[in-house]
Amino acid sequence: MESPSITVSVETLCDYIQALDSEQNTVRGVNSNALLMPVETVMNLLHTSLREVFITARQFKPFLPVDKTVAKLLATPAKIPTRGTLLRLLKEVPHQAFLQNLIEQGKEDFVWLTGNGWHSLFSSQFFINQASRDFWISFFQKAKALNVVEMRADNRLVLRLQAYAKSPVVERFGCSTVRTIMDARLDRMRDEEISPSDEVIRHAVVADRFAVLLRVLAWVVADVVVDIWEMIERDGMQDITPLESLLPAFDPVSREWNNPTTRGLEQLAKRAGWKQKQSAITFLGNLWARHSVDGETEASSRIRLLRNWVQRKKGRPRFETLRSLAHAVTIEQALLSNVSPEGREYDAWMQAVILRVGETLCEILHALVTLDLSAEHITGIMDAYRQEYRFAREALGKPMSSI
């Protein structure tokens, strides 16, 4: 189907999608996920889901489909939604770019299942700046070539692994500390000995996926920082790497990792006047109870809940719970500054996001340690964030100091 010459609107976009649905095309599905884990897996890491994201988004964009409709969409992903639902879903997407993506996909004889979700994300309003969007769409195209062409399923395993190990996109976006060990492993192994479950290869592939995820996070943060640049300059934060203190760090003496959740709670406590005379957990538990809506919540229960988060016990916190804690802190901040606590919802939301990042990093660290990745390689994954943030800032026109 050729690109329509008329101006693209949500109506013409729906027409095109519904016309595609009526065509009988046979395409092959590509399940490879080199460098990219499925978007749904990332959602699970963040202790959320696509459905929850839609529900939250609808608070700000009431025209989006209701909860029950979203549930049906997610339950039948291969089915084209009704026209009314399509109109709601596509109301604010960049129509021309979205249509062009559909046209390009229509020329291909395959569907890269993992890539579809990421391409939609990178092409959406996920990033604020077009430069960020373009950068990650370019990455996606290179990752697609790697997964679909260079690592074709009908190639021998040794050829697929060699293509992966030698790929420039893996070299650029993967975890730098695993490159040498993977190359050495492939050099030593004969064709008949190579197995996808080989520990060294498996560790390298997992490390690369998480490194890419940390690089995406770095661009998201840099994208926001550049968007609020006047505030960054006012506060003298031009050369600070946000979230860096949450990254897991290994102590070579104790042979232990620090706890990103603890670090996130300590940062939050400092905003509310914590003087470190007691633990951040005790301080925040008392503060949270004091500012509870019902006024009857016991501090001991809040302290116990916070301790469970740090120790990874009894389930992960819901985002609304994180936001409740952050809201209590913003109220305390306002009182300490003798200003009104009203209108600080965005600040509370942002602090809750930071807590979620820290708590998720804790989950990632636990998974990597359980997988028996070395401290060197886990550190390499976390370093990807630092490296990429600096690169992103320069690419977005706001470079950091060379110091």
Buried (B, 14 or more C-beta within 10 A) or exposed (E): EEEEEEEBEBEBBBBBBBEBEEEEEEEEEBEBBBBBBBBEBBBEBBBBEBBBEBBEEBEEEEEBBEEEBBBBBEEEEEEBBBEEBBBBBBEEBBBBBBBBBBBEBBEEEBEBBBBBBBBBBBBBEBBBBEBBBEBBBEBBBBBBEBBBEBBBEEBEBBEBBBBBBEBEBBEEBBBBBBBEBBBEBBEEBEEEEBEEEBEBBBBBBBBBBBBBBBBBBBBBBBBBBBBEEEEBEEEEEBEEBBBBBBBBBBEEEEEEBBBBBBBBBBBBBBBBBBEEEEBBBBBBBBBBBBBBEEEEBEBEEBBBBBBBBBEBEEEBBEBEBBBBBBBBBBBBBBBEEEEEBEEBEEBBBBBBBBBBBBBBBBBBBEEBBEBEBBBEBBBBBBBBBBBBBBBBBEBBEBEBEEE
